[in-house]
């Protein structure tokens, strides 16, 4: 793995969040799609597209991570998930022609491929076999959205929501003698936007978790000594 990839990768994402859209396409379709896209490097913290923007086309994450969020009229933001390498962004809006339903912002420096809407629709016409991959991708996005809404809307408390989020991040983390280790990629404010809580609530809850030895931090690295103990908080 190159230095760039090792720097921006996040250990511990949900297995279901691993982008597979491009890799599931037949080789001929992959080659055709690559001939249509325009790849660009993006710095961290840059919006690739914003909700209510006209759907100009799809983006495919080639390197890095992209934060997907929605905003209320009052300016309150809910982070839906973090898109990773191989995922396609803006697919539903590109197909329907309606404005983007969310904002996509780079979490770290990223390489993103762009395919214009007209070109993508023509690409699907040339490769009918792609429709299955598109259907599966739309279904996966729907499932992930339901999962996030269930966490935010149906979890009983902030500790429960936060515990579930930390468990998800550490799902594929590195197993060590001290527990499961993974990178802790977001600020306390951004974590609050993930679980529908204030930054102060997140800071206070993390402090309680640390005092109870449910989590441990060293810089940007988080260790969960016992997943079973944290699962008790999450009521898994």
MARVOLUM-829531 format. One record per residue (C-alpha): residue in one letter; x, y, z. Coordinates in steps of 0.5 Angstrom, whole numbers, plus 500, padded with zeros to 3 digits. Last residue first. Layout:
# residues N
aXYZ/...
# end
This chain:
# residues 236
x447490542/x445494548/x450500546/x452500553/x453492553/x456492547/x461497550/x463491555/x463486549/x468490545/x473490551/x479494551/x477499545/x483502543/x482509539/x488512535/x488520533/x492521539/x493516544/x485514546/x482509550/x475506550/x471502555/x475504561/x470507565/x473513566/x474513558/x467512557/x465517562/x470522558/x467520551/x460522554/x462529556/x465530550/x459527546/x454531550/x458538549/x459537541/x451536541/x447530539/x444527533/x449521532/x453523526/x453530527/x455529534/x461525532/x462531527/x462536533/x467531537/x472531531/x472526526/x477520524/x478516530/x483510527/x482503530/x485499535/x481493538/x484490545/x490491549/x493485546/x492487539/x486486534/x486491528/x480494527/x475491522/x468493526/x472498530/x468504526/x461500527/x463499535/x464506536/x458508532/x454503537/x457506543/x456513541/x448512540/x448508547/x451514550/x447519547/x440515549/x435511547/x437509540/x431510535/x432516531/x439517531/x441509530/x435507526/x436513522/x443511520/x441504519/x436506514/x441510510/x445504510/x440500507/x438505502/x445506500/x445498499/x439498495/x441503490/x448500490/x445493488/x440496483/x446500480/x450493479/x444490476/x443495471/x450494469/x448488465/x445493460/x451496458/x450500452/x444504455/x448504462/x454508458/x449513455/x446514462/x453515465/x455520459/x449524460/x450525467/x457527466/x462522470/x467525475/x472521478/x475523485/x482523488/x482524496/x485529501/x481527507/x474528509/x472530503/x465533502/x459530499/x452534501/x446530500/x439530496/x442532490/x437535485/x433531481/x435528474/x432521476/x438517475/x443522477/x440523483/x440516485/x447515483/x450522487/x456518489/x459511487/x463507492/x470504490/x474507496/x470510501/x463513503/x463516510/x456516513/x449520514/x452526517/x446530520/x447538520/x443543523/x442549519/x435551521/x433549514/x436542515/x442540513/x444533510/x451529510/x456525506/x463525508/x468523503/x474518504/x480517500/x482514493/x478513487/x471515490/x467515484/x462521482/x456521478/x453526474/x450534474/x445533479/x443540480/x445542487/x439542492/x444538497/x452540495/x457537491/x464535491/x465540498/x472541500/x474539507/x480535505/x484537498/x481534492/x485531486/x481530480/x479524475/x475525469/x471519467/x468517460/x474512458/x474509465/x467507464/x468504458/x474500461/x469498467/x464496462/x468491458/x471488465/x464487468/x462491473/x462489480/x469492482/x466499480/x460498485/x464495491/x465500496/x466498503/x460500507/x458493508/x464491512/x463497517/x469501517/x475499522/x481502520/x481509516/x485510510/x488517509/x495516511/x496509508/x493511502/x498516501/x504512503/x503507498/x500500500/
# end
